[in-house]
Amino acid sequence: MRRGITATVVVLIVVLMVVSLAACGDGNSSGSNETSSAPPPVNNTQPVIVDAGPVVNGQAIGNEDLLFTSVTICVPGTTTCQTIDHMAVDTGSTGVRILASQLSLTLANSMNASGQPIANCVQYADNSYQWGPVAKADIKMAGEVASSVPIQIVGPANFPAAPNDCTAGGTPAETVSDLGANGILGVGLFRQDCGAACASVTLPPAVYYSCPASGCIITSVSVAEQLQNPVWMFPQDNNGLLIMLPQVAPGGAASVSGSMIFGIGTQSDNALNGAQAQAVDGFGNFTTTFNGTKYSSSFIDSGSNGLFFLDAITTGIPNCSRPETGFYCPNSTVNLTAINSGPNPNARTATISTNVAFSVANAAVLFNSSNSAFNDIGGSNPGAFDWGLPFFFGRGVFIGIESQSTPAGAGPYWAY
Amino acid sequence: MVLLALLTAALSGFAALGGSEESVISDQVKFQASRRIVPEHGYRIHEISRGDGTLIKEYVSFEGKVFGVSWNGPTLPDLSQLLGSSFVEFQNSLQRKAGRRKAAVVHNSDLVVESTGHTRAFRGRAYLSSMLPDGVTQAVVQ
């Protein structure tokens, strides 16, 4: 069965390559309205796939609802490159993070003004973390190249261990088996993983560290040296991106292929058309209204493997029993509607609202199938909606990056 | 630089769930964090503001025990310190599986922990049902 899944993936990748080449031709022929000073249009369509994940010890990990792509990284300014498959496409974080175990390139550590290596720590709400040095690399996807992008190399053996401020008693997600991916491609709403808070010289948060021989200590790092969203560092198509995935039938699919298209309104393939843009707040959140109650800390996150919202008492949907606690297990599929809303980025006094229909099926039953892509996995997220990967199936979702100009106004915003 | 690092490291050392109110006050004085006390019916809240905008609230009974904590802001507080002796139970109660990313929700008979959010926006709360003051419900811990 595992072998069968792998074979399917290979066929899909071949099909994707053909589709990708066709998209490249379209892109090249449609850029005639660019001004003479603009760089010539490039292929801006990167194939993405939801599948069973990277292969470890001859078996695919068996992920559910994780979106992947392949990213080519290069020693800056050279053709010394490596393509890493099964990078998780995550709109809930910012920055490229590659597991050291999957990296064969040698990349130079970023250093601070004192000549000490800079390290980065990312912590997740489930109390897992990733630790490792910052290095610069050229990032290539489709025909786009972002040069000298600070990235994180996660968990290298030849680097000081994560300090207590980073681990916080939590669990590392630093192996392919633990992460379910070879790395994370954080292409969220923000330009950097941290921003101004980590550049502050007074009491910066526990995100960046300098690592002299005496041990790693929390430090401030300039915004330019922080982990970057590679998309905003492209010379073009850099104001955002569009993720397009087809709808998935009830019961799920073994794999689902789609596109990550760079730029918003920059080429013929990334026009907003009827998509409605909704600005987010300074944290990247917006309001979801459900059964008349507003939940203002809601967000969209392709890196979450389900539609996580509220709790069993509020929704009336029963929880699954162990080991799938945290997911919903209704006896039959529940069909629901919510309203997402946020300011119009072009006229912030106006509120844009969009109805979102969604379904929740029995997660334990879905997980027992051999499929990897589901549009109806649900679970709890007390007090808010976490619109995970199922939200992306059957719709095009635009991510407007902060402070980047687009036809719908400046980011950060979502449009769909 | 060393002094700065010490201050930063120490800032995460606030009082723990189930601990005493005195530790909240001594930590605040020692670490020069911004703190204010908000009186409520049947309990009081110590609000601790971190420099990056993260707000930590500690809910303290009139007996001087921290019965609940909450957090909201761009960085995740050190839950091993904030949850104190309940942290091990929290970790052991999480059902981890490769590739799963979602909120950490633990609803045990006494301990409740709800940790949600995403990079740059974390939010959560924890409380001990057995330590809720008379007439105070878990809903106040927000």
Boltz contact constraints between the chains, C-beta under 6 A:
constraints:
  - contact:
      token1: [A, 61]
      token2: [B, 98]
      max_distance: 6.0
  - contact:
      token1: [A, 63]
      token2: [B, 99]
      max_distance: 6.0
  - contact:
      token1: [A, 66]
      token2: [B, 99]
      max_distance: 6.0
  - contact:
      token1: [A, 92]
      token2: [B, 118]
      max_distance: 6.0
  - contact:
      token1: [A, 93]
      token2: [B, 119]
      max_distance: 6.0
  - contact:
      token1: [A, 123]
      token2: [B, 76]
      max_distance: 6.0
  - contact:
      token1: [A, 125]
      token2: [B, 103]
      max_distance: 6.0
  - contact:
      token1: [A, 125]
      token2: [B, 115]
      max_distance: 6.0
  - contact:
      token1: [A, 125]
      token2: [B, 116]
      max_distance: 6.0
  - contact:
      token1: [A, 125]
      token2: [B, 117]
      max_distance: 6.0
  - contact:
      token1: [A, 125]
      token2: [B, 122]
      max_distance: 6.0
  - contact:
      token1: [A, 126]
      token2: [B, 104]
      max_distance: 6.0
  - contact:
      token1: [A, 127]
      token2: [B, 79]
      max_distance: 6.0
  - contact:
      token1: [A, 127]
      token2: [B, 104]
      max_distance: 6.0
  - contact:
      token1: [A, 165]
      token2: [B, 9]
      max_distance: 6.0
  - contact:
      token1: [A, 168]
      token2: [B, 78]
      max_distance: 6.0
  - contact:
      token1: [A, 168]
      token2: [B, 80]
      max_distance: 6.0
  - contact:
      token1: [A, 169]
      token2: [B, 80]
      max_distance: 6.0
  - contact:
      token1: [A, 169]
      token2: [B, 87]
      max_distance: 6.0
  - contact:
      token1: [A, 177]
      token2: [B, 98]
      max_distance: 6.0
  - contact:
      token1: [A, 180]
      token2: [B, 98]
      max_distance: 6.0
  - contact:
      token1: [A, 180]
      token2: [B, 99]
      max_distance: 6.0
  - contact:
      token1: [A, 197]
      token2: [B, 52]
      max_distance: 6.0
  - contact:
      token1: [A, 203]
      token2: [B, 8]
      max_distance: 6.0
  - contact:
      token1: [A, 203]
      token2: [B, 51]
      max_distance: 6.0
  - contact:
      token1: [A, 205]
      token2: [B, 52]
      max_distance: 6.0
  - contact:
      token1: [A, 205]
      token2: [B, 75]
      max_distance: 6.0
  - contact:
      token1: [A, 217]
      token2: [B, 5]
      max_distance: 6.0
  - contact:
      token1: [A, 218]
      token2: [B, 5]
      max_distance: 6.0
  - contact:
      token1: [A, 218]
      token2: [B, 8]
      max_distance: 6.0
  - contact:
      token1: [A, 283]
      token2: [B, 120]
      max_distance: 6.0
  - contact:
      token1: [A, 283]
      token2: [B, 121]
      max_distance: 6.0
  - contact:
      token1: [A, 284]
      token2: [B, 120]
      max_distance: 6.0
  - contact:
      token1: [A, 284]
      token2: [B, 121]
      max_distance: 6.0
  - contact:
      token1: [A, 285]
      token2: [B, 121]
      max_distance: 6.0
  - contact:
      token1: [A, 297]
      token2: [B, 123]
      max_distance: 6.0
  - contact:
      token1: [A, 299]
      token2: [B, 118]
      max_distance: 6.0
  - contact:
      token1: [A, 301]
      token2: [B, 118]
      max_distance: 6.0
  - contact:
      token1: [A, 303]
      token2: [B, 101]
      max_distance: 6.0
  - contact:
      token1: [A, 304]
      token2: [B, 101]
      max_distance: 6.0
  - contact:
      token1: [A, 304]
      token2: [B, 102]
      max_distance: 6.0
  - contact:
      token1: [A, 305]
      token2: [B, 100]
      max_distance: 6.0
  - contact:
      token1: [A, 308]
      token2: [B, 102]
      max_distance: 6.0
  - contact:
      token1: [A, 308]
      token2: [B, 103]
      max_distance: 6.0
  - contact:
      token1: [A, 323]
      token2: [B, 95]
      max_distance: 6.0
  - contact:
      token1: [A, 325]
      token2: [B, 95]
      max_distance: 6.0
  - contact:
      token1: [A, 326]
      token2: [B, 105]
      max_distance: 6.0
  - contact:
      token1: [A, 379]
      token2: [B, 102]
      max_distance: 6.0
  - contact:
      token1: [A, 380]
      token2: [B, 105]
      max_distance: 6.0
  - contact:
      token1: [A, 381]
      token2: [B, 103]
      max_distance: 6.0
  - contact:
      token1: [A, 381]
      token2: [B, 116]
      max_distance: 6.0
  - contact:
      token1: [A, 382]
      token2: [B, 114]
      max_distance: 6.0
